[in-house]
C-alpha cells in the first residue's frame, strides 16, 4: 500500500528503524534516528529512551547527546541536559554540543555564557547555522550591534538557502530582529531535518516524488546546508538515471561536509 500522509510516513520510518534494531540492537546511529522520529511525534519519553540506548553504546556520540539534551529540555529537565552535555563536551569539544549549550544558555537569559559557547561553535566551517546563531545571540543581547546585522546580510547574499530560511522563520523585521522567533529557533533541534530526509526517502521509494520534494524543503527550513539531504536527493536522481542532477547534489553534499565519504563514492559510480 502506498504511503501518502506525512503522519503515515513518520510511522513508516519508525517501523522501519524498529525492524533494523531487532536484528542490530547495537546500532547507535539507528537508535538516534529512531529517537528523532519519536521527538518529532512529541513522544519525548520514547525519544529519551532511544537516545539513552544510543549513548550507552557510544558515550561520545555527539549528535545523540545533543538530541538527548533537546529532549530533556522539552521535558522540563534542562539542568540534567546541560550537565550531560558539559560532560561530553569536556571530552570531545564537538561544535554541535557547543552550539546546543550556547542556545540553551541564551534561552535561559545567560547571554555571557551562551555567546561564549556559540563563539566557539561558530568557528566550524559548516553548518552556517552556527554562525547565524552567534550573530543572533549578540543581537538578542543588544539589537544595536550593527556589525552582526552586516554579517547576517553577508550570509543571506552568499547562500540563497539561508535567505529562504530567515524569511520562512521570520527572524528579521523591517526595523530589526524578531526576538520571540529567534528564541523559538534556538529551541528547535536542527537534527530534526534528518527525520524529514528519512520520510522523503520513504516517499520517493513509494513513487511520490512530489511529496518527497516537499519533505526535502521542510528539511531545509530546519537546516539549510544539510549534507544528508543533498546526498539523499543525489541518490534519488541517480536511481532515476538523472546523472547531471545527481552530480549536482553529491557535489553540494561535499561542499557542506568535505568528509561526507558516501558522496565521493556515489560520484565515482557516475564517472565510471
C-alpha positions in Angstrom: 0.0 0.0 0.0 1.4 3.4 -0.9 2.2 5.7 2.0 0.6 9.1 1.4 0.3 11.3 4.5 3.1 12.8 6.5 1.8 11.1 9.6 2.0 7.7 7.9 5.4 8.4 6.6 6.6 9.1 10.1 5.0 5.9 11.4 6.6 4.1 8.4 10.0 5.4 9.4 9.5 4.3 13.0 8.5 0.8 11.9 11.5 0.5 9.5 14.0 1.7 12.1 12.5 -0.6 14.8 12.8 -3.6 12.5 16.5 -2.8 11.9 17.1 -2.7 15.7 15.5 -6.1 16.1 18.4 -7.5 14.1 21.1 -5.0 15.1 20.3 -3.7 18.6 23.8 -2.2 19.0 23.5 0.3 16.1 23.8 3.6 18.0 23.0 5.6 14.8 19.7 3.8 14.4 18.7 4.4 18.0 19.5 8.0 17.4 17.4 8.2 14.2 14.5 6.4 15.9 14.7 8.8 18.8 14.4 11.8 16.5 11.3 10.3 14.9 9.7 10.0 18.4 10.9 13.5 19.2 9.1 14.9 16.1 6.0 12.9 17.2 6.3 14.7 20.6 6.7 11.3 22.3 9.5 12.6 24.4 9.5 9.6 26.8 10.2 7.2 24.0 12.7 9.6 22.4 14.6 9.8 25.7 14.8 6.0 25.9 16.2 5.8 22.4 18.8 8.4 22.9 19.9 6.8 26.2 20.3 3.5 24.4 22.4 5.2 21.8 24.6 6.8 24.4 25.1 3.5 26.2 26.5 2.1 23.0 28.7 5.2 22.3 29.1 7.6 25.2 30.8 10.2 23.0 28.1 10.2 20.3 27.8 14.0 19.9 24.6 14.2 17.9 22.9 11.7 20.1 23.9 13.7 23.2 22.6 16.9 21.5 19.2 15.2 20.8 19.1 13.8 24.3 19.6 17.4 25.7 16.9 18.9 23.5 14.5 16.1 24.7 15.3 16.8 28.4 14.8 20.5 27.6 11.3 19.7 26.2 10.6 17.6 29.3 11.5 20.4 31.7 14.7 18.8 32.9 17.1 21.3 31.2 19.6 21.2 34.1 20.3 17.5 33.6 20.6 18.1 29.9 23.2 20.8 30.4 25.1 18.5 32.9 25.3 15.7 30.4 26.3 17.9 27.5 29.1 19.6 29.6 30.5 16.2 30.5 30.7 15.1 26.8 31.8 18.5 25.6 34.8 18.3 28.0 35.9 15.0 26.3 35.1 15.9 22.6 34.9 19.7 22.2 32.3 19.0 19.4 30.9 22.1 17.7 27.4 20.7 17.7 27.5 20.3 21.5 28.9 23.8 22.0 26.2 25.2 19.8 23.5 23.4 21.8 24.9 24.6 25.1 25.0 28.1 23.7 21.4 28.0 22.5 20.2 26.7 25.9 22.1 29.3 27.9 20.9 32.2 25.7 17.3 30.9 26.0 17.7 30.9 29.8 18.9 34.5 29.7 22.6 33.8 30.4 24.0 35.7 27.3 27.6 35.8 28.5 27.9 32.1 28.8 25.7 31.4 25.8 27.7 33.7 23.5 30.9 32.2 24.8 29.8 28.7 23.6 28.3 30.0 20.4 31.5 31.8 19.6 33.5 28.6 19.7 31.0 26.6 17.7 30.8 29.4 15.1 34.4 28.7 14.1 33.2 25.5 12.4 33.1 25.9 8.6 29.6 24.3 8.4 26.7 24.5 9.1 26.4 28.2 8.7 23.6 28.0 11.2 26.2 28.0 13.9 27.5 31.4 12.7 23.9 32.7 12.4 23.2 31.6 16.0 26.2 33.5 17.2 25.2 36.7 15.4 21.6 36.5 16.5 22.6 35.8 20.1 24.5 39.1 20.1 21.5 40.9 18.7 19.3 39.4 21.3 21.6 40.8 24.0 21.8 44.2 22.3 20.0 44.8 19.0 22.0 47.9 18.3 25.1 45.9 17.4 25.1 46.7 13.7 28.2 44.7 12.8 26.3 41.5 13.4 23.4 42.6 11.2 26.0 43.1 8.5 27.4 39.6 9.0 23.9 38.1 8.7 23.4 40.0 5.4 26.6 38.5 4.1 25.3 35.0 4.7 22.0 35.9 3.1 23.7 37.3 0.0 26.1 34.3 -0.4 23.6 31.5 0.4 20.1 31.6 -1.1 19.0 28.7 1.1 19.7 30.8 4.2 17.9 33.7 2.7 14.8 31.4 2.4 15.5 30.1 5.9 15.5 33.6 7.6 12.4 34.6 5.6 10.5 31.4 6.4 11.4 31.6 10.1 10.5 35.3 10.2 13.7 36.1 12.1 14.1 39.7 10.8 11.7 42.6 10.9 11.8 45.8 9.0 13.5 47.6 11.8 15.4 44.9 13.5 15.0 41.3 14.7 12.0 39.2 15.8 13.2 38.1 19.3 10.5 35.6 20.1 11.0 33.8 16.8 14.8 33.7 17.2 14.3 32.1 20.7 11.8 29.7 19.1 14.5 28.8 16.5 17.0 28.2 19.4 14.5 25.8 20.9 14.2 23.8 17.7 16.6 20.9 17.3 18.5 21.3 14.0 18.9 17.5 13.8 15.2 17.1 13.2 15.9 17.7 9.5 17.1 14.1 9.4 13.6 12.9 10.1 12.3 14.8 7.1 15.1 13.3 5.0 14.1 9.9 6.2 10.4 10.5 5.3 11.4 12.0 2.0 13.4 8.8 1.1 10.4 6.7 2.1 8.1 8.8 0.0 10.4 8.6 -3.0 10.6 4.8 -2.7 6.8 4.8 -2.8 7.0 6.8 -6.1 5.6 10.0 -4.7 8.3 12.4 -5.8 6.1 15.5 -5.3 5.7 14.8 -1.6 9.4 13.8 -1.3 10.4 17.2 -2.7 8.1 19.0 -0.2 9.7 17.0 2.7 13.2 17.9 1.5 12.1 21.5 1.5 10.9 21.1 5.1 14.3 19.7 6.0 15.9 22.8 4.5 13.7 25.0 6.7 15.4 23.4 9.7 18.9 23.1 8.4 19.6 24.8 5.1 23.0 23.3 4.4 22.4 19.6 5.1 24.8 17.2 3.5 22.5 14.3 4.3 19.6 15.9 2.4 21.7 16.7 -0.6 23.2 13.2 -0.6 19.7 11.7 -0.4 18.5 13.8 -3.3 21.5 12.7 -5.3 20.7 9.1 -4.6 17.1 9.6 -5.8 18.3 11.2 -9.1 20.9 8.6 -9.6 18.3 5.9 -9.2 16.3 7.6 -11.9 19.3 7.8 -14.3 19.4 11.6 -13.9 23.2 11.9 -13.7 23.5 15.6 -14.1 21.1 16.3 -11.2 22.7 13.5 -9.1 26.2 15.0 -9.6 24.9 18.5 -8.6 23.5 17.2 -5.3 26.5 15.0 -4.5 28.9 17.9 -5.0 26.7 20.1 -2.8 26.8 17.5 -0.1 30.6 17.5 -0.3 30.6 21.4 -0.2 28.5 21.2 3.0 30.6 18.4 4.5 34.0 17.6 2.9 34.2 14.5 5.0 30.9 13.1 3.7 32.6 10.0 2.1 29.4 8.5 0.7 29.0 11.3 -1.7 32.6 10.7 -3.1 31.7 7.1 -3.6 28.5 7.9 -5.4 30.2 10.4 -7.6 32.8 7.7 -8.6 29.9 5.5 -9.8 28.7 8.2 -12.1 32.2 8.8 -13.6 33.0 5.1 -14.1 
